[in-house]
Amino acid sequence: MARENKEQLPLRQLVHGKKLPILVLDQRWHKLFPGGKKPGEVMALEKKCNDLLKEQGKLVNEIKNLRKGKKKLMDAIVSGMNAEGNTRKKEKQKKLLIETKEKIERESDRLMEVPYEIRKANEELLVVSITYCYDKLKEREQFLQELTQDIEKQRQEIKQKVADKVELEESVEQTYGLMHALLGREVMNVFDQYK
């Protein structure tokens, strides 16, 4: 792992702070892993990115709902200000309003942090994915080179076998022609029938 991190360092520096697509949402990234076969580290980072994106969406919806609830509470408080009595209900509404404001603030603070965490996880996912894919690419190039050499070797062998075949055919024809000329057609016909 230490070796990988050392090799990945220049790539990490290169991608840090760059505007990158969110990889888990990009089909091109998914196509880098045919059949969905991803190494464990890539799968773990993919899950982390997906979880952060879900959290971000959940926070946006929660804040939106809290703001709606806050508005309703404020409207209820304003409409009940002039009404006499029921101070307990007013106090409860004020307390709920304060709690809602605090929750909106906490959720908003967290919502501000999540995009940075998404970016960091996405950058790490890119570095790990590219390192894995590049290693696979190098393996495939090596195998391709071996196949090319094997094919070239077989071509040479076939070329030699074709040359040997042509030479043998010419030798057979020449020998048969000489025997035919030496022994004559009748004798060769007799030999042809028995052989």
Secondary structure, 3 states (H helix, E strand, C coil): CHHHHHHHHHHHHHHCCCCCCCHHHCHHHHHCCHHHCCCHHHHHHHHHHHHHHHHHHHHHHHHHHHHHHHHHHHHHHHHHCCCCCCHHHHHHHHHHHHHHHHHHHHHHHHHHHHHHHHHHHHHHHHHHHHHHHHHHHHHHHHHHHHHHHHHHHHHHHHHHHHHHHHHHHHHHHHHHHHHHHHHCHHHHHHHHHHC
